[in-house]
Structure formats: C-alpha cells, structure tokens
Amino acid sequence: MKKVRLYLLVYDITNARVYRKLYKILDSYVYQRIEKSVLELTLTDMDLVRLRRQLGKLFPDDEEKIILIPVCRDDQSKVRVYGAVCRESVSEPDFVML
C-alpha cells in the first residue's frame, strides 16, 4: 500500500491562462477545494515529486504565487472548521457533454 500524505495548496493567481494550466495539472491528482484558492491534496511521494516539477515549470517567475504546505497526520486530527466550508470535490465534472 502506498503511503499518502495530506497537503494544502494555496494560490494567488491573476492570470487566467496560468489558472487554467494549474487546474489541468491538478486534474491528475486527488484533491478537494476548501476555499476559492485553497485545496487539499492527497499525494504519494512520487506524486509530490511530479507535482513539484510541474509547478516549477508553470511558475518560473514571481508574478503568480503558489504555496504547497505538508500537513502531518497528528495535525490533521487537530483541524477544526468553523462556519461555512466549501468542501466541493473537483475530481468529478460539474457537467456532462452529450
């Protein structure tokens, strides 16, 4: 069984082209949107290496910003959510083309 770890991905992106490319990359990973620009990702060690490489190519300059934060298992149990939360799973499309 592969060891997986939880990460928070936080971004500040103003360029629509970069935004679309980011989500095209993320489509190959398991994630949930927490807020508009905050995602939870579940990654294996190999996924992490691949994602870091992809993000490095996507964000070569300082115009846009993305932060990838590891969350240890102990801290996962300490997370408390207050108020409304956008727990939308993005792995399934919002619509289907017929």
N, CA, C and O atoms as CSV, one atom per row, in Angstrom:
chain,resi,resn,atom,element,x,y,z
A,1,MET,N,N,0.837,-1.179,0.000
A,1,MET,CA,C,0.000,0.000,0.000
A,1,MET,C,C,0.884,1.245,0.000
A,1,MET,O,O,1.829,1.352,0.781
A,2,LYS,N,N,0.560,2.176,-0.884
A,2,LYS,CA,C,1.352,3.389,-0.989
A,2,LYS,C,C,1.039,4.335,0.159
A,2,LYS,O,O,-0.116,4.511,0.547
A,3,LYS,N,N,2.087,4.935,0.687
A,3,LYS,CA,C,1.934,5.914,1.756
A,3,LYS,C,C,1.494,7.248,1.142
A,3,LYS,O,O,2.138,7.762,0.228
A,4,VAL,N,N,0.407,7.791,1.649
A,4,VAL,CA,C,-0.077,9.078,1.160
A,4,VAL,C,C,-0.013,10.113,2.278
A,4,VAL,O,O,-0.031,9.782,3.463
A,5,ARG,N,N,0.060,11.355,1.870
A,5,ARG,CA,C,0.161,12.453,2.824
A,5,ARG,C,C,-0.727,13.596,2.352
A,5,ARG,O,O,-0.934,13.792,1.154
A,6,LEU,N,N,-1.239,14.332,3.302
A,6,LEU,CA,C,-2.113,15.457,3.005
A,6,LEU,C,C,-1.296,16.738,2.845
A,6,LEU,O,O,-0.365,16.994,3.608
A,7,TYR,N,N,-1.655,17.531,1.849
A,7,TYR,CA,C,-1.022,18.822,1.604
A,7,TYR,C,C,-2.102,19.866,1.389
A,7,TYR,O,O,-3.183,19.568,0.882
A,8,LEU,N,N,-1.793,21.095,1.784
A,8,LEU,CA,C,-2.625,22.233,1.441
A,8,LEU,C,C,-1.936,22.969,0.310
A,8,LEU,O,O,-0.739,23.246,0.377
A,9,LEU,N,N,-2.688,23.282,-0.724
A,9,LEU,CA,C,-2.173,24.064,-1.824
A,9,LEU,C,C,-2.920,25.392,-1.817
A,9,LEU,O,O,-4.146,25.424,-1.921
A,10,VAL,N,N,-2.180,26.478,-1.695
A,10,VAL,CA,C,-2.753,27.811,-1.613
A,10,VAL,C,C,-2.174,28.617,-2.771
A,10,VAL,O,O,-0.966,28.592,-3.004
A,11,TYR,N,N,-3.026,29.325,-3.489
A,11,TYR,CA,C,-2.500,30.086,-4.621
A,11,TYR,C,C,-3.101,31.483,-4.703
A,11,TYR,O,O,-4.185,31.759,-4.191
A,12,ASP,N,N,-2.344,32.351,-5.373
A,12,ASP,CA,C,-2.779,33.700,-5.701
A,12,ASP,C,C,-2.447,33.897,-7.172
A,12,ASP,O,O,-1.327,34.269,-7.524
A,13,ILE,N,N,-3.424,33.647,-8.018
A,13,ILE,CA,C,-3.205,33.673,-9.464
A,13,ILE,C,C,-4.159,34.681,-10.093
A,13,ILE,O,O,-5.371,34.612,-9.886
A,14,THR,N,N,-3.613,35.609,-10.855
A,14,THR,CA,C,-4.438,36.600,-11.542
A,14,THR,C,C,-4.521,36.332,-13.043
A,14,THR,O,O,-5.435,36.812,-13.712
A,15,ASN,N,N,-3.586,35.582,-13.560
A,15,ASN,CA,C,-3.532,35.280,-14.987
A,15,ASN,C,C,-4.432,34.082,-15.288
A,15,ASN,O,O,-4.199,32.986,-14.778
A,16,ALA,N,N,-5.456,34.288,-16.110
A,16,ALA,CA,C,-6.423,33.226,-16.417
A,16,ALA,C,C,-5.768,32.030,-17.105
A,16,ALA,O,O,-6.166,30.890,-16.866
A,17,ARG,N,N,-4.778,32.272,-17.949
A,17,ARG,CA,C,-4.092,31.185,-18.650
A,17,ARG,C,C,-3.346,30.296,-17.650
A,17,ARG,O,O,-3.389,29.070,-17.752
A,18,VAL,N,N,-2.672,30.912,-16.695
A,18,VAL,CA,C,-1.943,30.163,-15.664
A,18,VAL,C,C,-2.925,29.392,-14.783
A,18,VAL,O,O,-2.664,28.248,-14.411
A,19,TYR,N,N,-4.048,30.020,-14.453
A,19,TYR,CA,C,-5.098,29.370,-13.648
A,19,TYR,C,C,-5.602,28.100,-14.334
A,19,TYR,O,O,-5.718,27.052,-13.699
A,20,ARG,N,N,-5.900,28.194,-15.627
A,20,ARG,CA,C,-6.378,27.017,-16.386
A,20,ARG,C,C,-5.310,25.925,-16.435
A,20,ARG,O,O,-5.618,24.742,-16.291
A,21,LYS,N,N,-4.055,26.328,-16.638
A,21,LYS,CA,C,-2.964,25.344,-16.681
A,21,LYS,C,C,-2.794,24.655,-15.328
A,21,LYS,O,O,-2.539,23.452,-15.272
A,22,LEU,N,N,-2.932,25.412,-14.238
A,22,LEU,CA,C,-2.828,24.822,-12.910
A,22,LEU,C,C,-3.876,23.726,-12.737
A,22,LEU,O,O,-3.552,22.626,-12.290
A,23,TYR,N,N,-5.125,24.013,-13.085
A,23,TYR,CA,C,-6.168,23.010,-12.900
A,23,TYR,C,C,-6.059,21.858,-13.887
A,23,TYR,O,O,-6.533,20.758,-13.605
A,24,LYS,N,N,-5.452,22.091,-15.020
A,24,LYS,CA,C,-5.181,20.983,-15.938
A,24,LYS,C,C,-4.171,20.029,-15.307
A,24,LYS,O,O,-4.301,18.810,-15.428
A,25,ILE,N,N,-3.153,20.591,-14.627
A,25,ILE,CA,C,-2.177,19.770,-13.903
A,25,ILE,C,C,-2.860,19.031,-12.752
A,25,ILE,O,O,-2.648,17.832,-12.570
A,26,LEU,N,N,-3.677,19.741,-11.977
A,26,LEU,CA,C,-4.300,19.158,-10.785
A,26,LEU,C,C,-5.307,18.057,-11.108
A,26,LEU,O,O,-5.611,17.232,-10.246
A,27,ASP,N,N,-5.823,18.030,-12.324
A,27,ASP,CA,C,-6.791,17.001,-12.704
A,27,ASP,C,C,-6.245,15.583,-12.590
A,27,ASP,O,O,-7.017,14.625,-12.532
A,28,SER,N,N,-4.922,15.442,-12.556
A,28,SER,CA,C,-4.344,14.094,-12.438
A,28,SER,C,C,-4.064,13.707,-10.985
A,28,SER,O,O,-3.439,12.678,-10.727
A,29,TYR,N,N,-4.526,14.533,-10.028
A,29,TYR,CA,C,-4.318,14.268,-8.604
A,29,TYR,C,C,-5.659,14.229,-7.874
A,29,TYR,O,O,-6.672,14.698,-8.392
A,30,VAL,N,N,-5.655,13.665,-6.667
A,30,VAL,CA,C,-6.841,13.632,-5.821
A,30,VAL,C,C,-6.833,14.896,-4.971
A,30,VAL,O,O,-5.901,15.124,-4.199
A,31,TYR,N,N,-7.871,15.718,-5.113
A,31,TYR,CA,C,-7.932,16.947,-4.324
A,31,TYR,C,C,-9.364,17.371,-4.078
A,31,TYR,O,O,-10.294,16.931,-4.754
A,32,GLN,N,N,-9.515,18.245,-3.083
A,32,GLN,CA,C,-10.804,18.852,-2.765
A,32,GLN,C,C,-10.578,20.343,-2.573
A,32,GLN,O,O,-9.578,20.769,-1.994
A,33,ARG,N,N,-11.518,21.118,-3.065
A,33,ARG,CA,C,-11.447,22.567,-2.857
A,33,ARG,C,C,-11.998,22.873,-1.466
A,33,ARG,O,O,-13.086,22.420,-1.109
A,34,ILE,N,N,-11.243,23.646,-0.684
A,34,ILE,CA,C,-11.681,24.077,0.635
A,34,ILE,C,C,-12.249,25.483,0.542
A,34,ILE,O,O,-13.318,25.771,1.080
A,35,GLU,N,N,-11.535,26.339,-0.134
A,35,GLU,CA,C,-11.957,27.710,-0.401
A,35,GLU,C,C,-11.597,28.017,-1.846
A,35,GLU,O,O,-11.047,27.168,-2.547
A,36,LYS,N,N,-11.904,29.221,-2.288
A,36,LYS,CA,C,-11.666,29.570,-3.679
A,36,LYS,C,C,-10.231,29.298,-4.120
A,36,LYS,O,O,-10.013,28.787,-5.218
A,37,SER,N,N,-9.262,29.626,-3.293
A,37,SER,CA,C,-7.859,29.444,-3.680
A,37,SER,C,C,-7.088,28.557,-2.703
A,37,SER,O,O,-5.877,28.706,-2.544
A,38,VAL,N,N,-7.801,27.629,-2.047
A,38,VAL,CA,C,-7.177,26.688,-1.114
A,38,VAL,C,C,-7.702,25.285,-1.422
A,38,VAL,O,O,-8.910,25.051,-1.466
A,39,LEU,N,N,-6.767,24.363,-1.632
A,39,LEU,CA,C,-7.125,22.983,-1.950
A,39,LEU,C,C,-6.434,22.038,-0.981
A,39,LEU,O,O,-5.353,22.331,-0.471
A,40,GLU,N,N,-7.075,20.896,-0.733
A,40,GLU,CA,C,-6.444,19.782,-0.018
A,40,GLU,C,C,-6.049,18.763,-1.067
A,40,GLU,O,O,-6.868,18.378,-1.902
A,41,LEU,N,N,-4.809,18.327,-1.032
A,41,LEU,CA,C,-4.334,17.299,-1.952
A,41,LEU,C,C,-3.860,16.098,-1.166
A,41,LEU,O,O,-3.243,16.249,-0.111
A,42,THR,N,N,-4.138,14.914,-1.662
A,42,THR,CA,C,-3.633,13.678,-1.092
A,42,THR,C,C,-2.614,13.140,-2.083
A,42,THR,O,O,-2.963,12.760,-3.201
A,43,LEU,N,N,-1.341,13.108,-1.664
A,43,LEU,CA,C,-0.254,12.769,-2.576
A,43,LEU,C,C,0.629,11.655,-2.036
A,43,LEU,O,O,0.889,11.582,-0.835
A,44,THR,N,N,1.083,10.796,-2.926
A,44,THR,CA,C,2.150,9.855,-2.593
A,44,THR,C,C,3.472,10.603,-2.752
A,44,THR,O,O,3.496,11.732,-3.242
A,45,ASP,N,N,4.571,9.973,-2.336
A,45,ASP,CA,C,5.882,10.607,-2.506
A,45,ASP,C,C,6.185,10.864,-3.983
A,45,ASP,O,O,6.730,11.910,-4.335
A,46,MET,N,N,5.832,9.916,-4.839
A,46,MET,CA,C,6.056,10.088,-6.282
A,46,MET,C,C,5.179,11.198,-6.856
A,46,MET,O,O,5.619,11.968,-7.709
A,47,ASP,N,N,3.926,11.275,-6.377
A,47,ASP,CA,C,3.046,12.361,-6.811
A,47,ASP,C,C,3.647,13.716,-6.452
A,47,ASP,O,O,3.611,14.653,-7.249
A,48,LEU,N,N,4.196,13.807,-5.251
A,48,LEU,CA,C,4.773,15.061,-4.781
A,48,LEU,C,C,5.946,15.491,-5.667
A,48,LEU,O,O,6.051,16.660,-6.038
A,49,VAL,N,N,6.811,14.559,-5.996
A,49,VAL,CA,C,7.959,14.860,-6.863
A,49,VAL,C,C,7.466,15.355,-8.220
A,49,VAL,O,O,7.968,16.352,-8.740
A,50,ARG,N,N,6.492,14.665,-8.789
A,50,ARG,CA,C,5.944,15.036,-10.099
A,50,ARG,C,C,5.253,16.395,-10.046
A,50,ARG,O,O,5.450,17.221,-10.938
A,51,LEU,N,N,4.439,16.643,-9.001
A,51,LEU,CA,C,3.726,17.909,-8.875
A,51,LEU,C,C,4.705,19.075,-8.705
A,51,LEU,O,O,4.525,20.127,-9.317
A,52,ARG,N,N,5.728,18.895,-7.887
A,52,ARG,CA,C,6.730,19.961,-7.704
A,52,ARG,C,C,7.402,20.314,-9.027
A,52,ARG,O,O,7.634,21.487,-9.319
A,53,ARG,N,N,7.712,19.301,-9.821
A,53,ARG,CA,C,8.331,19.541,-11.123
A,53,ARG,C,C,7.374,20.311,-12.040
A,53,ARG,O,O,7.777,21.259,-12.714
A,54,GLN,N,N,6.108,19.894,-12.057
A,54,GLN,CA,C,5.120,20.563,-12.904
A,54,GLN,C,C,4.894,22.010,-12.468
A,54,GLN,O,O,4.805,22.906,-13.309
A,55,LEU,N,N,4.800,22.240,-11.159
A,55,LEU,CA,C,4.575,23.598,-10.661
A,55,LEU,C,C,5.787,24.484,-10.914
A,55,LEU,O,O,5.636,25.676,-11.183
A,56,GLY,N,N,6.977,23.919,-10.830
A,56,GLY,CA,C,8.189,24.689,-11.117
A,56,GLY,C,C,8.214,25.205,-12.539
A,56,GLY,O,O,8.690,26.311,-12.792
A,57,LYS,N,N,7.703,24.412,-13.472
A,57,LYS,CA,C,7.630,24.839,-14.870
A,57,LYS,C,C,6.520,25.873,-15.082
A,57,LYS,O,O,6.655,26.776,-15.908
A,58,LEU,N,N,5.441,25.737,-14.343
A,58,LEU,CA,C,4.296,26.636,-14.507
A,58,LEU,C,C,4.544,27.998,-13.869
A,58,LEU,O,O,4.031,29.008,-14.351
A,59,PHE,N,N,5.319,28.037,-12.798
A,59,PHE,CA,C,5.564,29.266,-12.050
A,59,PHE,C,C,7.053,29.630,-12.064
A,59,PHE,O,O,7.696,29.613,-11.015
A,60,PRO,N,N,7.608,29.957,-13.231
A,60,PRO,CA,C,9.038,30.263,-13.276
A,60,PRO,C,C,9.376,31.661,-12.761
A,60,PRO,O,O,10.529,31.925,-12.420
A,61,ASP,N,N,8.400,32.554,-12.698
A,61,ASP,CA,C,8.696,33.926,-12.269
A,61,ASP,C,C,7.907,34.288,-11.013
A,61,ASP,O,O,7.247,33.435,-10.419
A,62,ASP,N,N,7.977,35.538,-10.619
A,62,ASP,CA,C,7.356,35.982,-9.375
A,62,ASP,C,C,5.986,36.633,-9.560
A,62,ASP,O,O,5.447,37.207,-8.613
A,63,GLU,N,N,5.414,36.552,-10.763
A,63,GLU,CA,C,4.120,37.196,-10.988
A,63,GLU,C,C,2.987,36.492,-10.251
A,63,GLU,O,O,2.108,37.145,-9.689
A,64,GLU,N,N,3.006,35.198,-10.251
A,64,GLU,CA,C,1.963,34.405,-9.620
A,64,GLU,C,C,2.579,33.667,-8.430
A,64,GLU,O,O,3.796,33.496,-8.354
A,65,LYS,N,N,1.718,33.233,-7.501
A,65,LYS,CA,C,2.249,32.595,-6.291
A,65,LYS,C,C,1.444,31.356,-5.950
A,65,LYS,O,O,0.215,31.349,-6.026
A,66,ILE,N,N,2.166,30.302,-5.570
A,66,ILE,CA,C,1.527,29.079,-5.105
A,66,ILE,C,C,2.353,28.540,-3.936
A,66,ILE,O,O,3.583,28.577,-3.960
A,67,ILE,N,N,1.654,28.038,-2.913
A,67,ILE,CA,C,2.316,27.501,-1.725
A,67,ILE,C,C,1.791,26.086,-1.500
A,67,ILE,O,O,0.582,25.854,-1.517
A,68,LEU,N,N,2.703,25.146,-1.290
A,68,LEU,CA,C,2.354,23.757,-1.014
A,68,LEU,C,C,2.795,23.444,0.411
A,68,LEU,O,O,3.990,23.441,0.707
A,69,ILE,N,N,1.828,23.180,1.298
A,69,ILE,CA,C,2.097,23.006,2.725
A,69,ILE,C,C,1.805,21.567,3.149
A,69,ILE,O,O,0.666,21.119,3.018
A,70,PRO,N,N,2.793,20.832,3.651
A,70,PRO,CA,C,2.524,19.482,4.159
A,70,PRO,C,C,1.774,19.548,5.487
A,70,PRO,O,O,2.037,20.418,6.317
A,71,VAL,N,N,0.841,18.625,5.676
A,71,VAL,CA,C,0.087,18.532,6.931
A,71,VAL,C,C,0.356,17.148,7.517
A,71,VAL,O,O,-0.019,16.135,6.928
A,72,CYS,N,N,1.011,17.109,8.683
A,72,CYS,CA,C,1.328,15.811,9.286
A,72,CYS,C,C,0.052,15.171,9.855
A,72,CYS,O,O,-0.936,15.854,10.125
A,73,ARG,N,N,0.101,13.875,10.024
A,73,ARG,CA,C,-1.057,13.110,10.498
A,73,ARG,C,C,-1.566,13.602,11.857
A,73,ARG,O,O,-2.774,13.677,12.084
A,74,ASP,N,N,-0.643,13.934,12.749
A,74,ASP,CA,C,-1.041,14.440,14.069
A,74,ASP,C,C,-1.833,15.728,13.951
A,74,ASP,O,O,-2.827,15.921,14.652
A,75,ASP,N,N,-1.394,16.610,13.061
A,75,ASP,CA,C,-2.085,17.893,12.906
A,75,ASP,C,C,-3.428,17.745,12.193
A,75,ASP,O,O,-4.326,18.558,12.410
A,76,GLN,N,N,-3.583,16.740,11.360
A,76,GLN,CA,C,-4.854,16.523,10.673
A,76,GLN,C,C,-5.986,16.326,11.675
A,76,GLN,O,O,-7.102,16.801,11.463
A,77,SER,N,N,-5.693,15.628,12.758
A,77,SER,CA,C,-6.732,15.369,13.760
A,77,SER,C,C,-7.061,16.608,14.585
A,77,SER,O,O,-8.081,16.634,15.274
A,78,LYS,N,N,-6.216,17.633,14.529
A,78,LYS,CA,C,-6.431,18.849,15.302
A,78,LYS,C,C,-7.178,19.934,14.522
A,78,LYS,O,O,-7.524,20.975,15.081
A,79,VAL,N,N,-7.420,19.695,13.249
A,79,VAL,CA,C,-8.079,20.695,12.412
A,79,VAL,C,C,-9.527,20.879,12.849
A,79,VAL,O,O,-10.263,19.905,13.013
A,80,ARG,N,N,-9.924,22.114,13.032
A,80,ARG,CA,C,-11.306,22.456,13.376
A,80,ARG,C,C,-11.810,23.452,12.348
A,80,ARG,O,O,-11.105,24.397,11.995
A,81,VAL,N,N,-13.014,23.245,11.872
A,81,VAL,CA,C,-13.614,24.121,10.876
A,81,VAL,C,C,-14.797,24.827,11.514
A,81,VAL,O,O,-15.658,24.188,12.119
A,82,TYR,N,N,-14.839,26.133,11.379
A,82,TYR,CA,C,-15.926,26.946,11.915
A,82,TYR,C,C,-16.575,27.698,10.771
A,82,TYR,O,O,-15.880,28.250,9.919
A,83,GLY,N,N,-17.888,27.726,10.740
A,83,GLY,CA,C,-18.591,28.437,9.675
A,83,GLY,C,C,-18.731,27.583,8.431
A,83,GLY,O,O,-18.454,26.383,8.445
A,84,ALA,N,N,-19.160,28.213,7.368
A,84,ALA,CA,C,-19.400,27.512,6.098
A,84,ALA,C,C,-18.076,27.118,5.458
A,84,ALA,O,O,-17.109,27.881,5.467
A,85,VAL,N,N,-18.054,25.924,4.909
A,85,VAL,CA,C,-16.864,25.421,4.232
A,85,VAL,C,C,-17.264,24.928,2.857
A,85,VAL,O,O,-18.281,24.254,2.698
A,86,CYS,N,N,-16.466,25.264,1.875
A,86,CYS,CA,C,-16.696,24.796,0.508
A,86,CYS,C,C,-15.962,23.478,0.344
A,86,CYS,O,O,-14.794,23.477,-0.044
A,87,ARG,N,N,-16.605,22.368,0.623
A,87,ARG,CA,C,-15.987,21.047,0.519
A,87,ARG,C,C,-16.391,20.399,-0.797
A,87,ARG,O,O,-16.935,19.295,-0.819
A,88,GLU,N,N,-16.122,21.086,-1.870
A,88,GLU,CA,C,-16.523,20.583,-3.166
A,88,GLU,C,C,-15.410,19.717,-3.736
A,88,GLU,O,O,-14.270,20.162,-3.864
A,89,SER,N,N,-15.741,18.498,-4.073
A,89,SER,CA,C,-14.772,17.614,-4.698
A,89,SER,C,C,-14.684,17.998,-6.161
A,89,SER,O,O,-15.706,18.130,-6.834
A,90,VAL,N,N,-13.490,18.174,-6.649
A,90,VAL,CA,C,-13.330,18.658,-8.003
A,90,VAL,C,C,-12.906,17.532,-8.935
A,90,VAL,O,O,-12.602,17.781,-10.101
A,91,SER,N,N,-12.882,16.329,-8.453
A,91,SER,CA,C,-12.465,15.225,-9.295
A,91,SER,C,C,-13.563,14.807,-10.275
A,91,SER,O,O,-13.284,14.095,-11.239
A,92,GLU,N,N,-14.785,15.229,-10.048
A,92,GLU,CA,C,-15.883,14.930,-10.960
A,92,GLU,C,C,-16.314,16.218,-11.647
A,92,GLU,O,O,-16.370,17.265,-11.002
A,93,PRO,N,N,-16.619,16.166,-12.938
A,93,PRO,CA,C,-17.022,17.388,-13.659
A,93,PRO,C,C,-18.380,17.893,-13.185
A,93,PRO,O,O,-19.221,17.136,-12.701
A,94,ASP,N,N,-18.564,19.227,-13.346
A,94,ASP,CA,C,-19.837,19.844,-12.982
A,94,ASP,C,C,-20.928,19.577,-14.009
A,94,ASP,O,O,-22.115,19.730,-13.723
A,95,PHE,N,N,-20.512,19.175,-15.216
A,95,PHE,CA,C,-21.477,18.936,-16.288
A,95,PHE,C,C,-20.975,17.803,-17.166
A,95,PHE,O,O,-19.810,17.412,-17.097
A,96,VAL,N,N,-21.858,17.291,-17.980
A,96,VAL,CA,C,-21.507,16.210,-18.905
A,96,VAL,C,C,-21.923,16.626,-20.301
A,96,VAL,O,O,-23.059,17.049,-20.512
A,97,MET,N,N,-21.012,16.509,-21.258
A,97,MET,CA,C,-21.327,16.823,-22.656
A,97,MET,C,C,-21.981,15.610,-23.282
A,97,MET,O,O,-21.465,14.499,-23.158
A,98,LEU,N,N,-23.092,15.797,-23.944
A,98,LEU,CA,C,-23.777,14.701,-24.629
A,98,LEU,C,C,-23.647,14.843,-26.122
A,98,LEU,O,O,-24.162,14.011,-26.869
